[in-house]
Amino acid sequence: MLRKQFVLACCITLAMGLCGCSRQQSDWQKTRETNTPEAYEQFVKKYPSGEFTPQAQARLKELYDDRDWQKARDADTPEAYQAYLNQYPDGQSATEARNRLENFSMAQSPAGTPSAPGTAPEAPAGTSGTVGAASPGSGTAPPPPPSATASHKAPPVAAAMAPTHTHQSSAKEATGDYALQLGAFRSGSAAANKRWERLQKEYPNLLAGLNSKVVPKKTASGTLYRLQTAGLTESHARKICRDLKAKSQPCIIVRAERG
């Protein structure tokens, strides 16, 4: 009789264990389908030592990482990226956060940056910014506009000899003396080149036909290796930079360094 009772108790215990495992597995499946931080938190709280708890905790960490990285990107400030790195020094987006911090550090340097968007560049010394205006102090008035009859009789050569500041400005812009700066790295030129390879894969259409170069710059805290693509007109550089920023890729426009 005693033996029968022992066997019965064992069977009941086994049945309860199987029932518990089946319930935990069912809850785990529902949690994975929901796939939210709240669902994983509830699962870990309900099964602190469960079979699937380590997996739930790992997934919970990934979701928190994604959430906080998105917050940092939305804020897009050095403080936000630093806060992310403080919490996730080895996070999924830690490398990207460091790159963006370096970009902010590089962008704060006033040297070599062009005028702000929408601001006309300064005219060269000794010239006027107004087409057809006489130079100050020259004592010569601009020629009067020709009459309608004279314009019909003017030979083509005379029209070609008329000075046009618009043409000179376009020629100057076509020299391509602007560059896009896509990152600044303290770890060396290899990191900059690796970044360029990644950007080419992510934005093949925007960066098509462009060549990169790494420009070192000594600073008080060490050398920055700046990733640039030069030979652009100002308008072309601004268009590419605007499109990259729309895709959350930081960039700044600088004057291309000669030499």
C-alpha positions in Angstrom: 0.0 0.0 0.0 2.8 2.4 0.9 4.5 1.6 -2.3 1.4 2.4 -4.3 1.0 5.8 -2.6 4.6 6.6 -3.3 4.2 5.8 -7.0 1.0 7.8 -7.1 2.7 10.8 -5.6 5.5 10.6 -8.1 3.0 10.4 -11.0 1.2 13.5 -9.7 4.4 15.4 -9.3 5.5 14.4 -12.8 2.2 15.4 -14.2 2.3 18.8 -12.5 5.8 19.4 -13.8 4.8 18.6 -17.3 1.8 20.9 -17.0 4.1 23.7 -15.7 6.5 23.2 -18.6 3.7 23.2 -21.1 2.3 26.5 -19.7 5.7 28.1 -19.6 6.4 27.1 -23.2 3.0 28.5 -24.2 3.7 31.8 -22.5 7.1 32.0 -24.1 5.6 31.5 -27.6 3.0 34.3 -26.9 5.8 36.6 -25.6 7.9 36.1 -28.7 4.9 36.8 -31.0 4.1 40.0 -29.0 7.8 41.0 -29.1 7.6 44.1 -26.9 9.7 45.1 -23.9 6.6 44.9 -21.7 5.8 41.3 -22.8 9.4 40.1 -22.0 9.4 41.9 -18.7 6.2 40.1 -17.6 7.7 36.8 -18.7 10.9 37.3 -16.8 8.9 38.4 -13.7 6.6 35.3 -14.0 9.5 32.8 -14.6 12.6 34.3 -13.0 14.4 30.9 -13.2 12.6 29.5 -16.2 14.0 27.7 -19.2 13.5 30.6 -21.5 14.4 33.4 -19.1 17.9 33.9 -20.4 16.6 34.3 -24.0 13.9 36.7 -22.7 16.5 38.8 -20.9 18.8 39.0 -24.0 15.9 40.0 -26.2 14.8 42.6 -23.7 18.3 44.2 -23.7 18.2 44.4 -27.5 14.8 46.1 -27.5 16.0 48.6 -24.9 19.1 49.3 -27.0 17.1 49.9 -30.2 14.6 52.2 -28.3 17.4 54.3 -26.7 19.3 54.5 -30.0 16.3 55.8 -31.8 15.8 58.5 -29.1 19.5 59.5 -29.5 19.0 59.7 -33.3 15.8 61.8 -33.0 17.6 64.2 -30.6 20.7 64.3 -32.8 22.9 66.1 -30.3 26.3 65.2 -28.8 24.7 64.9 -25.4 22.2 62.3 -26.6 24.9 60.2 -28.3 27.1 60.4 -25.3 24.2 59.3 -23.0 23.6 56.3 -25.3 27.3 55.3 -25.1 27.3 55.7 -21.3 24.5 53.2 -21.1 25.5 50.9 -24.0 29.3 51.1 -24.4 29.2 47.9 -26.4 25.7 48.4 -27.8 24.5 47.5 -31.3 24.9 51.1 -32.5 27.9 52.1 -30.3 30.3 52.5 -33.3 27.8 54.7 -35.1 27.3 56.8 -32.0 31.1 57.3 -31.7 31.3 58.3 -35.3 28.6 60.9 -34.9 30.2 62.3 -31.8 33.4 62.7 -33.7 31.5 64.4 -36.5 30.1 66.9 -34.0 33.6 67.5 -32.6 34.9 68.1 -36.1 32.0 70.3 -37.1 32.6 72.7 -34.2 35.9 73.7 -35.7 35.3 77.0 -37.6 38.4 76.6 -39.9 37.7 75.7 -43.5 33.9 75.8 -43.4 32.0 77.7 -46.1 29.3 80.2 -45.6 26.0 79.1 -44.2 23.3 77.7 -46.6 21.4 80.5 -48.3 24.2 83.1 -47.8 25.9 84.4 -50.9 29.7 84.0 -50.9 31.8 87.2 -50.5 32.8 88.9 -53.7 36.5 89.0 -54.5 38.4 92.1 -53.4 38.1 94.9 -55.9 34.9 93.7 -57.5 31.3 94.7 -57.1 28.6 92.2 -56.4 26.1 93.9 -58.8 26.2 93.1 -62.5 26.8 96.2 -64.6 27.7 98.5 -61.7 30.8 100.7 -61.9 33.6 100.0 -59.5 33.8 102.6 -56.6 36.2 105.4 -57.4 36.7 104.4 -61.0 35.0 107.7 -62.2 33.5 105.9 -65.2 29.8 105.5 -65.5 28.3 102.3 -66.9 27.3 102.5 -70.6 23.7 103.4 -71.2 21.4 100.6 -72.3 21.1 100.4 -76.1 17.9 101.3 -77.8 15.6 98.7 -79.3 16.7 99.7 -82.9 20.4 99.6 -82.0 20.1 96.2 -80.4 18.7 94.8 -83.7 21.6 96.3 -85.7 24.4 95.4 -83.2 26.7 92.8 -84.7 27.2 89.4 -82.9 30.8 90.3 -82.0 29.7 93.3 -80.0 27.3 91.2 -78.0 30.0 88.6 -77.3 32.4 91.4 -76.0 29.9 92.5 -73.4 31.2 91.5 -69.9 29.0 89.0 -68.0 29.6 88.4 -64.4 27.2 85.5 -64.4 29.4 83.6 -66.7 32.5 84.3 -64.6 30.6 83.1 -61.4 29.6 79.9 -63.1 33.1 79.2 -64.2 34.4 79.7 -60.7 31.7 77.3 -59.3 32.6 74.7 -61.9 36.2 74.4 -60.5 34.7 72.2 -57.7 36.5 73.7 -54.7 34.1 72.2 -52.2 34.2 68.9 -50.3 31.8 66.8 -48.3 33.1 65.7 -44.9 31.4 62.4 -43.9 33.3 61.6 -40.7 36.3 62.3 -38.5 38.1 59.5 -36.7 40.7 59.4 -34.0 41.6 55.7 -34.5 43.3 56.2 -37.8 42.9 56.3 -41.6 41.8 52.7 -41.7 38.7 53.5 -39.8 37.9 56.3 -42.2 38.4 54.0 -45.3 36.2 51.4 -43.7 33.5 54.0 -43.1 33.7 55.0 -46.8 33.2 51.4 -47.9 30.1 51.1 -45.7 28.7 54.4 -47.0 29.1 53.3 -50.6 27.1 50.2 -49.9 24.4 52.2 -48.0 24.1 55.1 -50.4 25.3 53.9 -53.8 23.2 56.4 -55.8 24.1 59.5 -53.8 27.8 58.7 -53.8 28.1 57.4 -57.3 31.2 58.7 -59.1 32.7 60.2 -56.0 36.2 59.4 -54.7 37.2 59.6 -51.1 40.3 60.8 -49.4 41.5 60.9 -45.8 42.7 64.3 -44.6 44.6 64.3 -41.2 44.2 67.3 -39.0 46.2 67.9 -35.7 44.1 69.1 -32.8 44.8 69.8 -29.2 43.5 66.3 -28.2 45.2 64.4 -31.0 45.0 63.8 -34.8 41.6 63.6 -36.5 41.5 61.6 -39.7 38.7 63.3 -41.8 36.9 61.4 -44.4 36.2 63.7 -47.4 35.0 63.5 -51.0 36.3 66.6 -52.9 36.0 68.1 -56.4 32.3 69.3 -55.9 30.6 72.5 -56.7 28.9 74.2 -53.8 25.4 73.5 -55.1 26.3 69.8 -55.8 27.8 69.4 -52.3 24.8 71.0 -50.6 22.4 68.7 -52.5 24.2 65.5 -51.6 24.6 66.6 -47.9 20.9 67.5 -47.7 19.9 64.1 -49.1 22.3 62.3 -46.7 21.0 64.2 -43.7 17.4 63.2 -44.7 18.6 59.6 -44.2 20.1 60.4 -40.8 23.7 60.4 -42.2 25.6 63.4 -40.8 27.8 65.4 -43.1 29.2 69.0 -43.4 30.4 71.0 -46.3 34.0 72.3 -46.3 36.4 74.0 -48.6 38.6 71.4 -50.3 42.1 71.5 -49.1 44.7 71.9 -51.9 48.1 70.3 -51.9 
